[in-house]
Amino acid sequence: MDPTHISAEDIQDLRDAFMKIDINNDGFISKDELNELFRAANLPLPGYKVREIVQDLTCSSHTLTFDQFTQIVHGLKSTEVAKTFRKAINKKEGICNVAGRSEQTGTQHSYSEEEKVAFVNWINKALEKDSDCKHVVAMDPNNDDLFAAVGDGIILCKMINLSVPDTIDERTINKKKLTPFTIQENLNLALNSASAIGCHVVNIGAEDLKEGRQHLVLGLLWQVIKIGLFADIELTKNEALIALLRDGESLEDLMKLSPEELLLRWANYHLEEAGSNKINNFSSDIKDSRAYYHLLNQVSPKGDEEVPPIVMDLSGLREKDDLKRAELMLEQAERLGCRQFVMPPDVVRGNPKLNLAFVANLFNKYPALKKPENQDIDWSSIEGETREEKTFRNWMNSLGVNPRVNHLYTDIDDALVIFQLYEKIKVPVDWDRVNKPPYSKLGSNMKKLENCNYAVELGKKEAKFSLVGIAGQDLNAGNRTLTLALLWQLMRRYTLNILEDLGDGQKVTDDTIVAWVNDTLTQAGKKTISGFKDSSISSSMPVLDLIDSIQSGSVRYDLLKTDDLSDDEKLNNAKYAISTARKIGARVYALPEDLVEVKPKMVMTVFACLMARGMKRV
């Protein structure tokens, strides 16, 4: 299927509908639920037509993936039924049309009023004490304040730092006497930093944010907020999550779960403790607020020497009206300081995105889990994510791979993400050779292994990578060293391809980059480097000098220490250097520690990204 025939806006609407029917959030629905899915997507198909579609499906499985559903909709796009699709979507309550149409697709953009209100309230609370945001906070959620407020880039930079602390060096944010140029710098800084933490920003530019294009602003904000909400919902950062381990499961099984899956399991853990019915999703199953009442009651403080008890009032369960019951429930959530993201109509309509955020925020404040004692758990097997793994994961996610990579090795063990990365570096993939989910339980691993074998074959034959000693089994089993070796070559080729495109196809090597860097530094009267292992890079001064050579006056040397640096001072310089590189328009994924420790691979990517930025000015 060629996805360009369905606009990004339609895809998101279809995905929202799919999530409402995907009751266990595993990415599949039963074919028997297809009729319900079409209704959720506002596609008015008669029953006989749905039955015809089910009969025409060639896959033997009784389940359907989202991609298969979009293929079906794609086939319907030429029919009379599909002509009403966009019109029906826009009639949904809370969906607002945006003036103007996409030049690429001709489709009219839309955005959710409920999401706008939720995000404004969240930002207002998060930044209410930030003196740098007084010129825009508090915003009025009932008008379009938000879309004007993001135009100078300050709020976006602040929200990124709230989600992933220290991503942006505050010294690099332009805060006073803003001009069109300094605003552009802030927006560059925000977009490139958002990309570095794993946001997909390929189709968003500084002009889009400056002009306050609603659907793009809300899309970016949701990604940033979601990353922050999910930051601690993983076993390596919250060992108490081990309490969610089920009989017969291994620690590895629990670690494979996505943040969304962990949240659902967490909610059901407490609902089971309360003797209440479990839920399968945060959309249709929470519409009556009853699950929320029991969840709030379970996680609310029961009181100890340090924290007084907060007793939940459950009388609202007797309320017959859904909206009134939802309001009474949210009043109880407010007593816990957790009335964020949803209004009563969002609960009753089952808005999956906002309800997910509501539950994630509740988990972060009141997990109410205790790390089990006296269990035979091999805690040494729980390894935190390394900097290198984090960089690769964020890079892949910023390119929009699907599914999103939460756990580097388990989420790429079927090579589907790797195939998408091959296409990003212009290596053609024969998708007819690729096994796609859903995989049968019996042959699941064999199908994944076949994919991994093909991925290694492509790397050797088409990409000409050095993959000596690497087999498909290594990718499938999550061999760290060998998987990282492939990912590094993919990232390196992606970076070099950008330079080659800017240089009219001229081949680029490490020596090419070093020569360009030194030539640029020499012309500006600054010191050169011997290569990517040069010890002077640990001070970040060569990087900062190159930035200043590309865009004169962009580095404030008075904020830096240059001689006899301690480790902390080196790190301070590196944070400033990485943020300043992003500020002038270089999409840098490396972390400050990579410069301090002079990690040659990541150092190369920093200089390559700056070279790409420098070539654009010619």
N, C-alpha and C positions, 0 to 999 in steps of 0.2 A: 504494500500500500504506500502510496505517496502521501505523506502527512500534510504536504503543502495545500492539499485540496480542502482541508478543514482548518479554519483559522485557529490561532492560539486561544482566542476567547471562547470559541465553540468547544475546543478540546477541554478547557477548564470547566465549562458548564457540564460537559459530558462526564468529566472526572468527578465533579461534585455529586452528580446523579448516581454514578457507579458506587461511590462511597456510601451512599444512603442504603443501597441494596446489599453491598458487600458486608454482611452482618458481622463477620469475624475479622475483618480488615486483613485478610490474607491475600488479597489481590485476585480473587476468583468469585464468580457467582454461579449458581446452578442455572442450567439452560431453562429450567422450569420457572425461573425468576425473571426471564427476559421480558415478559409482558409488563411486569411491574417496573422494570428498569426503563422501558420506553415511556411509561407514564411519568416516572420521576424526571425524565429528561424532556418532558413536554413534547414528545413525538407521538401524535395521535394515530397509532396503528391499530387497525381492527385485528381481532383475535386470529382470524384465518391467515392474515399476513405474517403474524408472528410465528404461527405454526409452520408456515412455508419456510421461513428463515431458519428455524430450528432444524427442519428436515434437510435443508441445503448445506448445513454446517458439516464439513467433512471430517473434523476431528472426532476421534472415538471417545474422548473424555466427556463426562457429563457436566463439566464445568466450563466457564467462559472467562477469558482474561479481559482486561480493559482494552488492550490492543485489538483483540478480536472484535470487541464491541464497536470500536471506532472504525474498523474495517466494514462492519455492517452498515453503520451510519454513512460511511463514505459511499457505499453502494446505493444508499437511498437518496443521496444528495441530488440526483437527477430526476427524482420522482416528484409528483405533485405534493405528496405528504411532506417531503423535506423542505419545500419552499416556505412552509409556515414555521420552520424550526426556529430561526432567529427571532421572528416575531413573537413566538410563544415564549421563548426564553426571556425576552425583554419585558414581557408582561408579568413575569414573576414578581411577587411583591418584594420591594426592597432593591430591585435592580434598576439602575439609572443609566439612561443613554448619555453618551458623551458627544458633544458637538464635534462634527468632522468625521471623516472616514479614513481607514488605513489606506495609504497609497499602494501598499503591496497587495492587499487582498480585497480591498473595496468593501470590507465589512465594517459595520458600525461598532465601535467599542462601547463597553458598558462596565459599570462597577457596582459593587454592593454598598448601599447606604449603611447597612448594619455594620459592615467591616470598617467603614470610615469612622463611625461613631465609636466603635470598640477601640480602634487604634488611637484615636484622639484622646480618649479617656486614659488609656494606658500610658501614653507619652506624657500627658499632663501630670499624672501622678509620679512618673519616673523622673521627670525633669523639673518638678515644681520648685526645688531648692537650688537649682543650677543657675547661678548669676549670669552665665553666658547666654541663657535662653529666655531671659526676662522679656526680650523684645517680641516674643511670640507666644510664650506660655503664660497664662492658660489659654488654649485655643477653645473656640466655641464648637462643640461637636455637631451643632445643628446647621452650620453653614460650611462654606468651603475654606475656612481658615487654614486647614491642614495643607492644602495644595499650594497655597501661597507661602506658608511657613517653611516648607522644605526647600524653597528656591535658593537660599543662600548656603545650603549645605551643612550648616552648624548642627541642626537637629539630627540629621542623618549620621554625622560623625559621632555625636554623643550617644545615639541609640546603638551604634555598632560597638562602641566601647562598653556599654552596659551589657550587651549580649556576650561579647568576648573581650574581657578587660585587657587593656594595654595594646589593643590592636593598632590604635592610632595614638601617636605622640601628641599630646595636647598642645605642645609648643608649635606644631605645624598647622594648627587650625587658625585661619584668619577670622578674627572676631570683631575687630573695630574698623571704622572708616572703610567699609567695604566698597569695592569698585567692581565693575563687570569682570575685570581680570582676576581679582582675589576671590570673587564668588566662583569663577570657573575653577580656580585651584581647589577650593573647598569641595566642589562637586566631583572633580577628578579624584580627590583624596577619598571621598566617601565611596564612590563607585569601585575604585581599585581595591580599597580595603574590604568592601563587601564581597568582592570576588575572592579575595584572599582567605576569607573565613568560610567560603563554600557557597555563596549566593550565585545564582545564575543571572548574570547581568548582560548577556551578549546583546540583547536587543534594546538595551536602555542606555541612553546617552545623557550627557550633562544638560543638553538643551531640553530634553524631555522633562527633567526634574526642574529646571529653571522655569519652564512654562507650566509646570504643575499638571502634567497629563495624568488624570486621575487613576486610570487602570494600571499604569506603570508605577506610579508612586505607591499605591496600595499593594501591588505585587511585590515590590522591593521591601517595603516595610514588613509585610508578612514574613518574608524569608528571614529578615534580620531578627524579628521578634521570636519567631519559632526556634531559631538556632539558640537564642538565649534561654527560652523556656525548656528546651531539651538538653541543655548543657550538662546537667547533673543526673539525667535519667539514664545512667549506665552503671554497670556493676563495678567498674574500676574506680568510679568516683563516689559510689554509694553502696558499700558492702552490705547494708541492711536489705538490699534488694534480694539477697540470697533467700530471704523468707518466702519469696514467691516461687521458689523451686518446687516442682511437683514430683510426686512419687514416680520413680523410674527415669527421671530426667538427670542429665549430667550438667555440670557447671557450664560446659561448652554449649549445651542446648539453650540455657538461659542467656548466655552472652550473645547468641545469634539473634535474639529478638530485637526488633527496632524499638525506638522510644515509644512509638504509637502502640505497639504490641505490649510493651511493658506497662504502659499506663492503663490499658484495658485489663491486663492481668492484675495490676495493683487495685483497681476499682473493684474487680470481682473478688479479690482476696478479702477486702473489707465487707463487701456485700454478703459473702458467704459467712463471715464472722457474725454478721448482723442477722443471719437467718433469712435474708432477702433473696429475691430472684436475681440471677446473674444477668448481665447485659452482653450483647454481642457487638455493640458499636456505640459511638457517641452522637448518634443522629436519631434514628427512629426509636431506639430503645430508651431514650431519656426524655422523650417528649412530655410525659406526664409528671416529670420531676420527682417521682417516687424514689427512683434509684439514688438521685442526688440527696434527698432527705436522709436516707439511711447511710450514705457515704459520709455526709457532713457529721452525722451523729457519731459515727465510728472514729473519725480522725480528730474530732474536737478534743482539746485538752481535758483530761480527767482530773487534773489537779495534783500538785505535789508541793514540796517545800519552796520551789522557785516559781512555779506557774500556777495561778489560780484556775479552777475549773471553769469551763464555758459550757453550760448545759443548753443543748439545742431544744428549741420548742418545736415538737413534731405535730402540733395540732393542725397545721396546714394540710396534712395528709388527708384530712376529712373534707377539705374544700372540693366541691364538685367541678368548678370551672377551672380548666387547664391554665389559663392565663393568670388567674388569681392565685392558683396553687404555685405557679412558677414564681410569682412575685413574693409570696410568703417564704418560699424556699430561699430566694436570693437575699431576703432580709436576714435569714439565719447565716448565710454565707458572709454577709457584711459584718456580722458580729465576729467572724474569724478574720476579717480584713481580706476576704477573698471574693468580693463581688466585682470581678473584673471580666471583661470581654463579652459577656452575654447580658441581654435584656430579656424580660419574660417572653416576648415573641420569638427570640432566637432559640430559646429552649423548646417552646411549643412547636416551632417549625423544624426543629432538629438540624440547625445549621452546623454541619460537621466541623468546619474550620474553627468557628468561634467556641463551640463546646469543647473541642480538643484543647484549645488554649485555656479555657476555664478550668478544666481538670488538671492540666499540666501545672498551672499556677497553684492550684490547691495542693497538688503533690509536693511542689517545691517548698511550701510553707508548713504543711502538716503531713509528712509521709506516714507517720504513725507505724513505723516498722522497727523491729528490733532484730539485730544480727543474732541468728540462732547460736546457742551455745552447745558445746559437747557434740557437735556434728562432725562426722568424718569428712571434712572438706579440705581439699588440697588448695589452700589459698595461694600457694606459689604459682599455680597455673593461671591466676588472674594477672595478666600483664597489662600495664597501662600503655597507652598509645605513645609511640616515640615521636619526636619532632618530624622526622623524615616521613613517617606514616601519615601524620596529620597533614603535612604539606601535600602529599600525593592525593589524599582523600579530598581535601578542599579544592585542589586543582581539578580533579575529575568532576566533582559536584558543580563547580563553577561553569563547566562546559555543558551542563544540563543533561548528564547521563541519566538514563532511566533503567532500573530503579536507582534512587538515590543511595549513595554508599554511606552507610552508618558505621559498619564494621569492615575494615578494609579487606580482610581475607575471606570471611564467610560470604560477603556480598558480591564477590567477584569469582566465586568458585565454579560458576557455570560459564564464565568468559563472556557473557553477554555485554557487560560494560567494556571489556577489553576490545570487543569487536567495534563498539561505538567509537572508542579512542583510535582504533586503526583508521576508521573513516575520517576522523578529525585530522589525521596526518597524511591523508590522501592515499591510503592503502585500501584498494577495493576488497570488499568482503562479499563472498558468495553466500547470501542469506539462505539459499536453498539447502546449503550444507549445515546450517545451524539448527540445532534442536532448541525449541522454544517452550517455555512453560505454558500450561501446567505439565509437569513431568509425572508419569505414573509412579506410585510409591515403590513398585517393584524394581523398575529400571531407572529410577531417578538419577542415581550417581553415575550409572553407565552413560546416560545421555549427557550429563554435565562433563564427564571425562572426555567424551567424543568432542565436545565443544573446545575443551582446553587443548586437546591434541591439535585441533585445527588452528587454534590461536597461536600455538608454538610454530606450527608449519608456516603460517602467514608471516610471523616474525622472521623466520629464517629465510624463506624464499622470496617474499615480496618486499618486506621492510629492510631486509639485509642486516638485521640485528645480530649482535654477537650473543648467541644463546647456547653456548657450549655447556653441556651437562644439564640443561633445563628441559624437562619433559612435561607433557600435559598433566601428569599425575602430581607434579610439584605445585602447579597452579590450583588444581582441584583440592589438594590436601592443605593448601595454605602455607607452603614452605616460605618462611619469611624472607630469607636471604635471596632465594631465586625469584620469588614474585616481585620483590623490590627491584631486582636487576632488570626485569622486563619493564616495570613501570617507569623506572628512571630513563630507559631508552625511549619510551613513548613520550615522556615529558620533554626530554632533550630534543627529539625530532620535532615535536610541536613548536618548541621555541625557535629552533633553527629555521623551520619552514616560514615562520613569520618574517625573519630576517631575509630569507631568500626571496620571498614575495616582494618585499620592499626594495630588494636589490635586483629586480628584473630577472630572477631565477639564478643568479650567480651563487655557486656553492659556497656555503659558510662552514668553517671549522673553528675549533677553539683558538687556533692561531690567528684566524681572521678577526675574531672578536678582540683578542689581546692587542693586535696591531691597530685596530680602529680606536680602542680605548686609549692607547698610548699616543696615537696621533692627535686625538682630540685633547688630551691632557697637555701635550707639548705645545699645541697651538695656543692654549690658554696660559702657558707659562707655569704649569704645575708638574709635580713629580709623577713619574710613570711607575708601572708595576712590572715585575718579572713574569708574572703569570697568576693563575688562580690560587696558588699556594703561597703567594707573597705574604710574609709575616706582617707587613705594614697594614694589610687589610683588616687585621684584628682591631685597629683603632677606628675603622670605618672612614678614615680621611680620604683614601683614594676614591671611594664611592661618592663621598660628599663633594670632592673636587671635580669629579666627572659630572655630577649633577649641576654644579655651578658653571661648568664649562658649556654644558648643553643649554642651560637657561641662566644667564648671568644674573646674580643678585638673589637667587632663590634660596641660598644657604646663609643662615645667620651664624657666622663663625663665633660671634660673641656668646652664643649659648653653649659652646662646646669647649672641652678641654682637649688639648692636642699633645701635651708632653707628660711623660711619666704617669701614664694612666693606670689606675687600679682596675680590677675586673668590673666593678660597678660603673666606673666612668666609661669603660669601653662599651658596656651594655647600653648606657645612657646615650652614647654617640650613635650606636647601632640602631636603636629605636628611632632616633631622629632621622637617620639616613634612610631607613626603609620607608618611613612615612613621607619624607620629602620626595623620594623617588616616585611614590604613588601620586603625590600632590602635583608633580609636573607632568603626569600622564603615563608613567611606566607601570604596567600591571605586574607587580612583583609578588611572588608567592613565598619566597624565602622568609625566614624568621630572623630577628635580630641576633639570636644566639649563633646562627650560621655564619654571620660575619665575624663575631667575636672569636669563635673557634676556628675560623678560616676553613669551613667545609668546602672543598674545591667544587663539588657538583653544584651546590646551591649558590656559591659565589659566582659560578659561571652563569647561572640563570639571572642573577641580579645584573651583571654587566651586559648580558644579552638583551634583557628587557630595556635597559638604558640605551643600548645601541639602537634598538628599534625606535625608541622615542627620539633619539638624536637624528636618525635617518629621515624621520617624518618632517623635520624642519627644513630639509634641503629642498 
